[in-house]
Structure formats: C-alpha cells, structure tokens
Amino acid sequence: MSLKNSRRGPFWGCENYPECKFISKFEPTTIKCKEKGCTGVLAPRTYRNKEVYECVKCKARTPREEIDKA
C-alpha cells in the first residue's frame, strides 16, 4: 500500500496501481477483518460521529472500543 495523489485528492492504493484496482480514502492498518470470507484489512475512520474501524474490502464496521480492547 502506498499513498497516491489524484486531481480529486490523496488516496491509498496498491503499489502497482492502476493495474491493481484497489483504492481507499482511509489509511489501512494491519488488523484483519473478522467477517466470514473477507480477506480485507481495517482502516480507522469516523462514521456518524463515532470512531470505528471499517474494512476496506467489505465495508463492515466495528467500534474502535471492541478492537482496542482485544
């Protein structure tokens, strides 16, 4: 993963972007998603005024308290 720039602003993408189509507006972490069948990683963000981790692949959201406790 590396930080890229476009005319619409910065984003996170694969090292070989644009051949690899993955992009994310939020910086991914090394924490793996716990959803069944998902291979994505979590990215911290704010959703509806709450701090959450969101999977960059399946978009599943987990409150930060749950991840930080574990």
Beta strands, then each sheet from edge to edge (+ up, - down):
strand 1: 2-6
strand 2: 9-13
strand 3: 23-24
strand 4: 42-47
strand 5: 50-55
strand 6: 61-63
sheet 1: 1+ 2- 3+
sheet 2: 4+ 5- 6+
end
